[in-house]
Amino acid sequence: MEYKIKLSKEKRQYMISLIKAYFLEERDETLGDLAAGIILDFFIDKLAPEFYNQGVYDSYKYMSDRIEDLLGIQKY
């Protein structure tokens, strides 16, 4: 199952402005909205799933550890 991340218009524009600011500050390059939007789409399509999956794994590990702790309160 493939899930496409959807951003609100405002959130997308905010992220585009962050990308433009980064390129200007770090690389002294001025990007337009189209170029920054293409970079954002690349991040969303290619990189975001890795971060999402890491978050799922971290949550799984955390919950597994808590369940192990729960077994420690058993009475014998």
Secondary structure as UniProt FT lines:
FT   HELIX           9..27
FT   HELIX           33..42
FT   HELIX           43..47
FT   HELIX           48..71
FT   TURN            72..73
//
